[in-house]
Amino acid sequence: MEDTHDFDWGVRFRQSVKFSGNVIELEKQARGVEENPTAPGGAEKLDRALQEVAERETEAAPEKRLAFRKARAARDLARIGESAKSQKESPEELRTKLAALQSSSGSLLKAESYRKVADTIRPTLPPPEPQKSDAISQATRAYLSAMDAYNARANSKYDQAFTHPLECFYGNKNVEIEDKRAHSGRTTTLKVSASDLTKAAKLADDTVRFCDAGSYQIPGAAQRKHEKLIIMRKQDSAWLIAVEDFAMNPRCAGVPGVEPCT
C-alpha cells in the first residue's frame, strides 16, 4: 500500500520550494520598483508577482509576510509615480495619496524612494495673471523708478520722471513738479510696489492710467495709506507722470483720462 503521508509531504515540500522561490522573486521585483518607482510598467509587473503568491500569504513565515507588505507598498508607490509621469491625476490628489502611503507604510520603503516620486509630481502653479500690455508694464516700471528716485532723494531724476509742465497736479494745471513738491520738502518715504498699482488701463498707445494705493511715512510718524490717481504719458520713448490727483475725488476735471478710482 502506498504511503500517502510521504506523498503528501513530498507535494507540500515541492510547493513550499516553489512558494519560497516566488517570494524571493517578489522581493527582487519589489526592490527594483523601489529603486525606480516611476519606471513604466513596474506597478503592473509587481502586482502580477503578488497575485502568484497571494493564496499562501497567510501560511508564510513572519519574514515572508513582511516581504508581502513591502511589495504592496512598492507597488502602490509605483502607481503614484507612473500617474505623476503621465499627469493623469492632479498634483494635489497625487500628493495626498503619497502622504497617505508614506504614513501607512512607514519605514517599509526607503525615504529616497518617496522623494523620487514627490519630485516627479509637477508643482501646483498659481492661476496665470492677466497679461498686461507692454504699455502698462513700461508705465508701471517708470512710475516705480520715480518712487525709488524720490526715496533716494535723487531730486533731478525724480523731477525728470514728470512731464514739463505737468498737465495737472491736484487741480493745478500746467505746473512744474519742482514748484509743487519742493526739494526741501521731500522728507517722507514712499512705499509703493507693483501690486499697489491697481485698475491699470491703457487709454491710448501713449496713455496709461492706474491708481496708486501704496503708503507713505513721515519721519517719526506711523506709516499711512495714500490713494492717488496717476496718468502716464509717453513722450518720445519715455513714460512720464502727467497727472497726479486724488483717487476718489479728483480735482483735475476736464483732463483726458481723469476719473475716480472706483
Buried (B, 14 or more C-beta within 10 A) or exposed (E): EEEEEEEEEEEEEEEEEEBBEBBEEBBEBBEBBBBEBBBEEBBEBBBEBBEBBEEBBEEBEEEBBEBBBBBBBBBBBBBBBBBBBEEEBEBEEBBEBBEEBBEEBEEBBEEEBBEBBBEBBEEEEEEEEEEBEEBBBBBBEBBBBBBBBBBEEBBEBBBBBBBEBBBBBBEBBEBBBBEBBEEEEEEBEBBBEEEBBEEBBBBEEBBBBBBBBBBBEEEEEEEEEBBBBBBBBBEEEEBBBBBBBBBEEBBBEEBBBBEEBE
